[in-house]
Amino acid sequence: MRIVLFGNGNLATRLGLALQSKHAEIVQVFGRNDIGCAQLAALLNCPYTCSKEQITPDADLFLLAVSESAIPEVLEGVSITRQLVVHTSGSIPMESLIPFAGNCGVFYPLQTLSAQKAVDFSTVPICIEANKEENLQMLMELGNLISDQVSCVGSNQRRQLHLAAVFVCNFVNHLYAVGEQLLREQDLSFDLLKPLIRETAEKAMMFSPADVQTGPAVRGNVPVLDLHQQMLVQHPEWQHLYERISHDISTFKK
């Protein structure tokens, strides 16, 4: 399978390296950032282009690792004949590709990806979808190259999955950042919270998170809740966040 990789950000980099490590043939990198494309192409030891006219025409798969909003602009004017065109987004439907390609699908890795840290893709769920059975089979084979967890997931399911992922990853990580800042105000190290973070995550892996919720909100400890609100008076946005989340914990219905 000959792959043109669209994009040069965190997702394109990590996905490209993972696929190449399993001997997938990435024949070209395409993007709008010349420096970023050159750097990724050097990592993948393949050519790159920033010109749509120079995208290699004999690829089997166009793999779009770009932002959702960029997809129409990236595909506009690209010569697409028999190629399978696949996006990697959790939030937009497969059908968004139909105006551009007769063969289309989704290859969505459910993981947070950063330039600073390598990821073991064998543990990353890959959610696939395609408009034809032969295209689905191609994506299944591609997913199985790098992951032990490849699933057929429809667009509505994937959208809900992406929403849930924002809560458990992006929102939680933001709360880590808030906690880190609160500790800095008292010259305390974020390392003090890491065993707590680890234990919380491990329990979430073993049980329903709702069944292992702890803290003053689930216990209805009003004096502590009030104290924490007072301590956040200099951070009204965090004070509101604390109040809203505490209320949600206390009234959560499983």
Phi and psi in degrees as GROMACS dihedral restraints (atoms count N, CA, C in turn):
[ dihedral_restraints ]
;  ai    aj    ak    al  type     phi  dphi    fc
    3     4     5     6     1   -96.5    20    10
    4     5     6     7     1   122.9    20    10
    6     7     8     9     1  -117.3    20    10
    7     8     9    10     1   130.5    20    10
    9    10    11    12     1  -100.2    20    10
   10    11    12    13     1   123.2    20    10
   12    13    14    15     1   -96.4    20    10
   13    14    15    16     1   117.9    20    10
   15    16    17    18     1   -94.2    20    10
   16    17    18    19     1   121.3    20    10
   18    19    20    21     1   116.7    20    10
   19    20    21    22     1   162.8    20    10
   21    22    23    24     1  -147.4    20    10
   22    23    24    25     1    20.9    20    10
   24    25    26    27     1   -89.0    20    10
   25    26    27    28     1  -159.7    20    10
   27    28    29    30     1   -58.9    20    10
   28    29    30    31     1   -47.2    20    10
   30    31    32    33     1   -64.7    20    10
   31    32    33    34     1   -47.8    20    10
   33    34    35    36     1   -60.2    20    10
   34    35    36    37     1   -41.1    20    10
   36    37    38    39     1   -65.8    20    10
   37    38    39    40     1   -52.8    20    10
   39    40    41    42     1   -67.5    20    10
   40    41    42    43     1   -40.0    20    10
   42    43    44    45     1   -69.3    20    10
   43    44    45    46     1   -41.7    20    10
   45    46    47    48     1   -61.8    20    10
   46    47    48    49     1   -44.4    20    10
   48    49    50    51     1   -65.8    20    10
   49    50    51    52     1   -39.2    20    10
   51    52    53    54     1   -64.7    20    10
   52    53    54    55     1   -44.9    20    10
   54    55    56    57     1   -65.7    20    10
   55    56    57    58     1   -43.6    20    10
   57    58    59    60     1   -64.1    20    10
   58    59    60    61     1   -35.2    20    10
   60    61    62    63     1   -64.0    20    10
   61    62    63    64     1   -21.0    20    10
   63    64    65    66     1  -105.3    20    10
   64    65    66    67     1    19.6    20    10
   66    67    68    69     1    70.8    20    10
   67    68    69    70     1    23.7    20    10
   69    70    71    72     1   -70.3    20    10
   70    71    72    73     1   146.3    20    10
   72    73    74    75     1   -96.7    20    10
   73    74    75    76     1    98.9    20    10
   75    76    77    78     1   -91.2    20    10
   76    77    78    79     1   110.5    20    10
   78    79    80    81     1   -94.1    20    10
   79    80    81    82     1   -14.8    20    10
   81    82    83    84     1  -167.5    20    10
   82    83    84    85     1   148.1    20    10
   84    85    86    87     1  -110.3    20    10
   85    86    87    88     1   132.5    20    10
   87    88    89    90     1  -120.8    20    10
   88    89    90    91     1   138.6    20    10
   90    91    92    93     1  -169.1    20    10
   91    92    93    94     1   175.6    20    10
   93    94    95    96     1   -98.0    20    10
   94    95    96    97     1    -7.7    20    10
   96    97    98    99     1  -105.3    20    10
   97    98    99   100     1   108.1    20    10
   99   100   101   102     1   -61.0    20    10
  100   101   102   103     1   -45.4    20    10
  102   103   104   105     1   -66.5    20    10
  103   104   105   106     1   -46.1    20    10
  105   106   107   108     1   -62.8    20    10
  106   107   108   109     1   -41.4    20    10
  108   109   110   111     1   -64.3    20    10
  109   110   111   112     1   -41.7    20    10
  111   112   113   114     1   -62.7    20    10
  112   113   114   115     1   -40.0    20    10
  114   115   116   117     1   -67.0    20    10
  115   116   117   118     1   -43.6    20    10
  117   118   119   120     1   -68.4    20    10
  118   119   120   121     1   -41.4    20    10
  120   121   122   123     1   -60.8    20    10
  121   122   123   124     1   -36.8    20    10
  123   124   125   126     1   -65.0    20    10
  124   125   126   127     1   -40.0    20    10
  126   127   128   129     1   -63.4    20    10
  127   128   129   130     1   -37.1    20    10
  129   130   131   132     1   -93.0    20    10
  130   131   132   133     1    -3.7    20    10
  132   133   134   135     1    55.3    20    10
  133   134   135   136     1    51.1    20    10
  135   136   137   138     1  -142.9    20    10
  136   137   138   139     1   164.8    20    10
  138   139   140   141     1   -74.1    20    10
  139   140   141   142     1   166.4    20    10
  141   142   143   144     1  -139.5    20    10
  142   143   144   145     1   164.3    20    10
  144   145   146   147     1  -150.4    20    10
  145   146   147   148     1   151.5    20    10
  147   148   149   150     1  -111.4    20    10
  148   149   150   151     1     8.7    20    10
  150   151   152   153     1  -110.5    20    10
  151   152   153   154     1   125.6    20    10
  153   154   155   156     1   -62.8    20    10
  154   155   156   157     1   -31.8    20    10
  156   157   158   159     1   -67.4    20    10
  157   158   159   160     1   -19.6    20    10
  159   160   161   162     1  -102.0    20    10
  160   161   162   163     1     6.2    20    10
  162   163   164   165     1   -64.6    20    10
  163   164   165   166     1   131.2    20    10
  165   166   167   168     1   -60.7    20    10
  166   167   168   169     1   130.2    20    10
  168   169   170   171     1   -83.4    20    10
  169   170   171   172     1   -11.7    20    10
  171   172   173   174     1  -103.2    20    10
  172   173   174   175     1    22.9    20    10
  174   175   176   177     1   -76.8    20    10
  175   176   177   178     1   156.0    20    10
  177   178   179   180     1   -92.4    20    10
  178   179   180   181     1   -30.0    20    10
  180   181   182   183     1  -138.1    20    10
  181   182   183   184     1   129.8    20    10
  183   184   185   186     1  -102.3    20    10
  184   185   186   187     1   111.2    20    10
  186   187   188   189     1  -103.4    20    10
  187   188   189   190     1   110.7    20    10
  189   190   191   192     1   -93.3    20    10
  190   191   192   193     1    99.5    20    10
  192   193   194   195     1  -105.2    20    10
  193   194   195   196     1    62.0    20    10
  195   196   197   198     1  -128.7    20    10
  196   197   198   199     1   169.9    20    10
  198   199   200   201     1   -66.8    20    10
  199   200   201   202     1   154.4    20    10
  201   202   203   204     1   -56.2    20    10
  202   203   204   205     1   -44.2    20    10
  204   205   206   207     1   -67.3    20    10
  205   206   207   208     1   -22.6    20    10
  207   208   209   210     1   -84.9    20    10
  208   209   210   211     1   -14.8    20    10
  210   211   212   213     1   -58.4    20    10
  211   212   213   214     1   -50.4    20    10
  213   214   215   216     1   -59.8    20    10
  214   215   216   217     1   -42.6    20    10
  216   217   218   219     1   -65.6    20    10
  217   218   219   220     1   -39.5    20    10
  219   220   221   222     1   -65.8    20    10
  220   221   222   223     1   -39.6    20    10
  222   223   224   225     1   -83.8    20    10
  223   224   225   226     1   -22.7    20    10
  225   226   227   228     1   -59.3    20    10
  226   227   228   229     1   122.0    20    10
  228   229   230   231     1    86.9    20    10
  229   230   231   232     1    -2.8    20    10
  231   232   233   234     1   -79.7    20    10
  232   233   234   235     1   134.0    20    10
  234   235   236   237     1   -76.0    20    10
  235   236   237   238     1   109.8    20    10
  237   238   239   240     1  -122.2    20    10
  238   239   240   241     1   118.2    20    10
  240   241   242   243     1  -111.2    20    10
  241   242   243   244     1   -88.5    20    10
  243   244   245   246     1   -94.5    20    10
  244   245   246   247     1    -8.7    20    10
  246   247   248   249     1   -60.8    20    10
  247   248   249   250     1   144.4    20    10
  249   250   251   252     1   -84.0    20    10
  250   251   252   253     1   121.6    20    10
  252   253   254   255     1  -106.2    20    10
  253   254   255   256     1   124.2    20    10
  255   256   257   258     1  -131.2    20    10
  256   257   258   259     1   130.6    20    10
  258   259   260   261     1  -100.4    20    10
  259   260   261   262     1   165.5    20    10
  261   262   263   264     1  -117.6    20    10
  262   263   264   265     1    21.1    20    10
  264   265   266   267     1   -88.2    20    10
  265   266   267   268     1   147.7    20    10
  267   268   269   270     1   -88.9    20    10
  268   269   270   271     1   -15.3    20    10
  270   271   272   273     1  -112.4    20    10
  271   272   273   274     1   -10.8    20    10
  273   274   275   276     1  -112.9    20    10
  274   275   276   277     1   147.1    20    10
  276   277   278   279     1   -72.3    20    10
  277   278   279   280     1   156.3    20    10
  279   280   281   282     1   -58.2    20    10
  280   281   282   283     1   -34.3    20    10
  282   283   284   285     1   -61.9    20    10
  283   284   285   286     1   -16.4    20    10
  285   286   287   288     1   -64.9    20    10
  286   287   288   289     1   -17.0    20    10
  288   289   290   291     1   -91.6    20    10
  289   290   291   292     1   -14.1    20    10
  291   292   293   294     1   -59.2    20    10
  292   293   294   295     1   -36.3    20    10
  294   295   296   297     1   -63.2    20    10
  295   296   297   298     1   -16.1    20    10
  297   298   299   300     1  -107.4    20    10
  298   299   300   301     1   -23.3    20    10
  300   301   302   303     1  -150.0    20    10
  301   302   303   304     1   140.4    20    10
  303   304   305   306     1   -76.1    20    10
  304   305   306   307     1   -23.2    20    10
  306   307   308   309     1  -116.4    20    10
  307   308   309   310     1   115.5    20    10
  309   310   311   312     1  -144.1    20    10
  310   311   312   313     1   162.3    20    10
  312   313   314   315     1  -172.4    20    10
  313   314   315   316     1  -172.0    20    10
  315   316   317   318     1  -133.2    20    10
  316   317   318   319     1   138.1    20    10
  318   319   320   321     1  -134.7    20    10
  319   320   321   322     1    90.0    20    10
  321   322   323   324     1  -109.0    20    10
  322   323   324   325     1   107.2    20    10
  324   325   326   327     1   -82.0    20    10
  325   326   327   328     1   121.0    20    10
  327   328   329   330     1   -88.9    20    10
  328   329   330   331     1    83.1    20    10
  330   331   332   333     1  -161.9    20    10
  331   332   333   334     1   150.4    20    10
  333   334   335   336     1   -82.5    20    10
  334   335   336   337     1   131.0    20    10
  336   337   338   339     1  -125.8    20    10
  337   338   339   340     1   134.7    20    10
  339   340   341   342     1  -134.9    20    10
  340   341   342   343     1   151.7    20    10
  342   343   344   345     1   -65.5    20    10
  343   344   345   346     1   -28.8    20    10
  345   346   347   348     1   -77.0    20    10
  346   347   348   349     1   -18.6    20    10
  348   349   350   351     1  -136.0    20    10
  349   350   351   352     1   128.2    20    10
  351   352   353   354     1   -72.2    20    10
  352   353   354   355     1   154.5    20    10
  354   355   356   357     1  -125.3    20    10
  355   356   357   358     1   138.4    20    10
  357   358   359   360     1   -82.5    20    10
  358   359   360   361     1    99.9    20    10
  360   361   362   363     1   -69.3    20    10
  361   362   363   364     1   -13.7    20    10
  363   364   365   366     1   -63.7    20    10
  364   365   366   367     1   -23.1    20    10
  366   367   368   369     1  -100.7    20    10
  367   368   369   370     1     1.5    20    10
  369   370   371   372     1   -89.2    20    10
  370   371   372   373     1   122.4    20    10
  372   373   374   375     1   -64.5    20    10
  373   374   375   376     1   131.4    20    10
  375   376   377   378     1  -111.1    20    10
  376   377   378   379     1   119.3    20    10
  378   379   380   381     1  -101.2    20    10
  379   380   381   382     1   123.2    20    10
  381   382   383   384     1  -120.4    20    10
  382   383   384   385     1   155.6    20    10
  384   385   386   387     1  -157.0    20    10
  385   386   387   388     1   148.0    20    10
  387   388   389   390     1  -154.2    20    10
  388   389   390   391     1   158.2    20    10
  390   391   392   393     1   -87.4    20    10
  391   392   393   394     1    -7.4    20    10
  393   394   395   396     1  -141.3    20    10
  394   395   396   397     1   151.9    20    10
  396   397   398   399     1   -60.5    20    10
  397   398   399   400     1   -41.1    20    10
  399   400   401   402     1   -66.5    20    10
  400   401   402   403     1   -32.2    20    10
  402   403   404   405     1   -70.7    20    10
  403   404   405   406     1   -38.8    20    10
  405   406   407   408     1   -62.7    20    10
  406   407   408   409     1   -40.6    20    10
  408   409   410   411     1   -64.2    20    10
  409   410   411   412     1   -39.1    20    10
  411   412   413   414     1   -62.8    20    10
  412   413   414   415     1   -42.4    20    10
  414   415   416   417     1   -70.4    20    10
  415   416   417   418     1   -34.2    20    10
  417   418   419   420     1   -61.9    20    10
  418   419   420   421     1   -44.3    20    10
  420   421   422   423     1   -64.5    20    10
  421   422   423   424     1   -40.4    20    10
  423   424   425   426     1   -65.7    20    10
  424   425   426   427     1   -44.6    20    10
  426   427   428   429     1   -62.5    20    10
  427   428   429   430     1   -40.1    20    10
  429   430   431   432     1   -67.1    20    10
  430   431   432   433     1   -18.6    20    10
  432   433   434   435     1   -61.8    20    10
  433   434   435   436     1   -38.4    20    10
  435   436   437   438     1  -114.6    20    10
  436   437   438   439     1   -18.3    20    10
  438   439   440   441     1  -130.9    20    10
  439   440   441   442     1   149.0    20    10
  441   442   443   444     1   -92.0    20    10
  442   443   444   445     1     0.1    20    10
  444   445   446   447     1  -131.6    20    10
  445   446   447   448     1    84.7    20    10
  447   448   449   450     1  -111.8    20    10
  448   449   450   451     1   125.4    20    10
  450   451   452   453     1  -132.6    20    10
  451   452   453   454     1   145.3    20    10
  453   454   455   456     1   -83.0    20    10
  454   455   456   457     1   116.8    20    10
  456   457   458   459     1  -130.7    20    10
  457   458   459   460     1   124.1    20    10
  459   460   461   462     1   -71.2    20    10
  460   461   462   463     1   165.7    20    10
  462   463   464   465     1   -60.3    20    10
  463   464   465   466     1   -42.6    20    10
  465   466   467   468     1   -66.4    20    10
  466   467   468   469     1   -40.8    20    10
  468   469   470   471     1   -63.5    20    10
  469   470   471   472     1   -43.2    20    10
  471   472   473   474     1   -65.7    20    10
  472   473   474   475     1   -37.4    20    10
  474   475   476   477     1   -63.2    20    10
  475   476   477   478     1   -42.0    20    10
  477   478   479   480     1   -66.7    20    10
  478   479   480   481     1   -39.0    20    10
  480   481   482   483     1   -62.0    20    10
  481   482   483   484     1   -41.9    20    10
  483   484   485   486     1   -65.1    20    10
  484   485   486   487     1   -40.2    20    10
  486   487   488   489     1   -59.8    20    10
  487   488   489   490     1   -46.4    20    10
  489   490   491   492     1   -61.9    20    10
  490   491   492   493     1   -37.7    20    10
  492   493   494   495     1   -64.9    20    10
  493   494   495   496     1   -35.9    20    10
  495   496   497   498     1   -62.3    20    10
  496   497   498   499     1   -40.7    20    10
  498   499   500   501     1   -64.5    20    10
  499   500   501   502     1   -48.4    20    10
  501   502   503   504     1   -83.6    20    10
  502   503   504   505     1   -15.7    20    10
  504   505   506   507     1  -113.1    20    10
  505   506   507   508     1   -67.4    20    10
  507   508   509   510     1   -63.7    20    10
  508   509   510   511     1   -46.1    20    10
  510   511   512   513     1   -67.1    20    10
  511   512   513   514     1   -44.3    20    10
  513   514   515   516     1   -62.5    20    10
  514   515   516   517     1   -42.2    20    10
  516   517   518   519     1   -64.2    20    10
  517   518   519   520     1   -36.2    20    10
  519   520   521   522     1   -62.6    20    10
  520   521   522   523     1   -39.3    20    10
  522   523   524   525     1   -66.1    20    10
  523   524   525   526     1   -33.2    20    10
  525   526   527   528     1   -59.1    20    10
  526   527   528   529     1   -43.6    20    10
  528   529   530   531     1   -64.6    20    10
  529   530   531   532     1   -38.8    20    10
  531   532   533   534     1   -63.4    20    10
  532   533   534   535     1   -46.1    20    10
  534   535   536   537     1   -60.2    20    10
  535   536   537   538     1   -40.7    20    10
  537   538   539   540     1   -60.8    20    10
  538   539   540   541     1   -42.6    20    10
  540   541   542   543     1   -66.7    20    10
  541   542   543   544     1   -39.4    20    10
  543   544   545   546     1   -62.2    20    10
  544   545   546   547     1   -37.9    20    10
  546   547   548   549     1   -67.8    20    10
  547   548   549   550     1   -40.1    20    10
  549   550   551   552     1   -58.7    20    10
  550   551   552   553     1   -33.0    20    10
  552   553   554   555     1   -64.7    20    10
  553   554   555   556     1   -19.1    20    10
  555   556   557   558     1  -117.3    20    10
  556   557   558   559     1    21.9    20    10
  558   559   560   561     1    55.9    20    10
  559   560   561   562     1    40.8    20    10
  561   562   563   564     1  -110.5    20    10
  562   563   564   565     1   150.7    20    10
  564   565   566   567     1   -88.3    20    10
  565   566   567   568     1   141.0    20    10
  567   568   569   570     1   -62.9    20    10
  568   569   570   571     1   -20.8    20    10
  570   571   572   573     1   -56.9    20    10
  571   572   573   574     1   -28.9    20    10
  573   574   575   576     1   -62.3    20    10
  574   575   576   577     1   -27.2    20    10
  576   577   578   579     1   -89.7    20    10
  577   578   579   580     1   -12.4    20    10
  579   580   581   582     1   -64.3    20    10
  580   581   582   583     1   -40.1    20    10
  582   583   584   585     1   -61.9    20    10
  583   584   585   586     1   -35.2    20    10
  585   586   587   588     1   -66.8    20    10
  586   587   588   589     1   -43.6    20    10
  588   589   590   591     1   -60.9    20    10
  589   590   591   592     1   -44.3    20    10
  591   592   593   594     1   -63.3    20    10
  592   593   594   595     1   -46.2    20    10
  594   595   596   597     1   -65.1    20    10
  595   596   597   598     1   -40.3    20    10
  597   598   599   600     1   -62.3    20    10
  598   599   600   601     1   -44.3    20    10
  600   601   602   603     1   -65.1    20    10
  601   602   603   604     1   -40.7    20    10
  603   604   605   606     1   -64.7    20    10
  604   605   606   607     1   -39.5    20    10
  606   607   608   609     1   -66.9    20    10
  607   608   609   610     1   -36.4    20    10
  609   610   611   612     1   -64.7    20    10
  610   611   612   613     1   -27.4    20    10
  612   613   614   615     1   -75.6    20    10
  613   614   615   616     1   -26.9    20    10
  615   616   617   618     1   -95.9    20    10
  616   617   618   619     1   -30.8    20    10
  618   619   620   621     1  -133.1    20    10
  619   620   621   622     1   170.7    20    10
  621   622   623   624     1   -65.6    20    10
  622   623   624   625     1   127.7    20    10
  624   625   626   627     1   -54.6    20    10
  625   626   627   628     1   -34.1    20    10
  627   628   629   630     1   -64.8    20    10
  628   629   630   631     1   -28.3    20    10
  630   631   632   633     1   -80.3    20    10
  631   632   633   634     1   -15.7    20    10
  633   634   635   636     1  -118.2    20    10
  634   635   636   637     1    19.6    20    10
  636   637   638   639     1   -65.4    20    10
  637   638   639   640     1   133.3    20    10
  639   640   641   642     1  -126.2    20    10
  640   641   642   643     1  -179.7    20    10
  642   643   644   645     1   109.6    20    10
  643   644   645   646     1   172.5    20    10
  645   646   647   648     1   -65.7    20    10
  646   647   648   649     1   -29.7    20    10
  648   649   650   651     1   -69.7    20    10
  649   650   651   652     1   -44.6    20    10
  651   652   653   654     1   -70.9    20    10
  652   653   654   655     1   -25.3    20    10
  654   655   656   657     1   -85.9    20    10
  655   656   657   658     1   -11.1    20    10
  657   658   659   660     1    69.9    20    10
  658   659   660   661     1    33.5    20    10
  660   661   662   663     1   -84.1    20    10
  661   662   663   664     1    85.2    20    10
  663   664   665   666     1   -62.6    20    10
  664   665   666   667     1   -42.8    20    10
  666   667   668   669     1   -57.5    20    10
  667   668   669   670     1   -41.9    20    10
  669   670   671   672     1   -69.6    20    10
  670   671   672   673     1   -40.4    20    10
  672   673   674   675     1   -60.0    20    10
  673   674   675   676     1   -43.6    20    10
  675   676   677   678     1   -65.0    20    10
  676   677   678   679     1   -41.7    20    10
  678   679   680   681     1   -59.7    20    10
  679   680   681   682     1   -46.4    20    10
  681   682   683   684     1   -62.6    20    10
  682   683   684   685     1   -38.9    20    10
  684   685   686   687     1   -61.4    20    10
  685   686   687   688     1   -41.1    20    10
  687   688   689   690     1   -65.3    20    10
  688   689   690   691     1   -37.8    20    10
  690   691   692   693     1   -67.8    20    10
  691   692   693   694     1   -19.6    20    10
  693   694   695   696     1   -99.0    20    10
  694   695   696   697     1    14.9    20    10
  696   697   698   699     1   -61.8    20    10
  697   698   699   700     1   -28.0    20    10
  699   700   701   702     1   -80.7    20    10
  700   701   702   703     1    -6.4    20    10
  702   703   704   705     1  -128.6    20    10
  703   704   705   706     1    73.7    20    10
  705   706   707   708     1   -59.2    20    10
  706   707   708   709     1   -31.2    20    10
  708   709   710   711     1   -68.6    20    10
  709   710   711   712     1   -37.6    20    10
  711   712   713   714     1   -75.5    20    10
  712   713   714   715     1   -32.1    20    10
  714   715   716   717     1   -61.1    20    10
  715   716   717   718     1   -44.1    20    10
  717   718   719   720     1   -64.8    20    10
  718   719   720   721     1   -41.1    20    10
  720   721   722   723     1   -61.8    20    10
  721   722   723   724     1   -45.4    20    10
  723   724   725   726     1   -59.3    20    10
  724   725   726   727     1   -47.1    20    10
  726   727   728   729     1   -62.9    20    10
  727   728   729   730     1   -44.2    20    10
  729   730   731   732     1   -67.1    20    10
  730   731   732   733     1   -44.9    20    10
  732   733   734   735     1   -69.0    20    10
  733   734   735   736     1   -40.3    20    10
  735   736   737   738     1   -61.3    20    10
  736   737   738   739     1   -41.6    20    10
  738   739   740   741     1   -62.1    20    10
  739   740   741   742     1   -42.0    20    10
  741   742   743   744     1   -65.6    20    10
  742   743   744   745     1   -39.1    20    10
  744   745   746   747     1   -62.6    20    10
  745   746   747   748     1   -44.1    20    10
  747   748   749   750     1   -70.0    20    10
  748   749   750   751     1   -22.0    20    10
  750   751   752   753     1  -114.1    20    10
  751   752   753   754     1     8.4    20    10
  753   754   755   756     1   -64.4    20    10
  754   755   756   757     1   132.6    20    10
  756   757   758   759     1  -111.6    20    10
  757   758   759   760     1   121.7    20    10
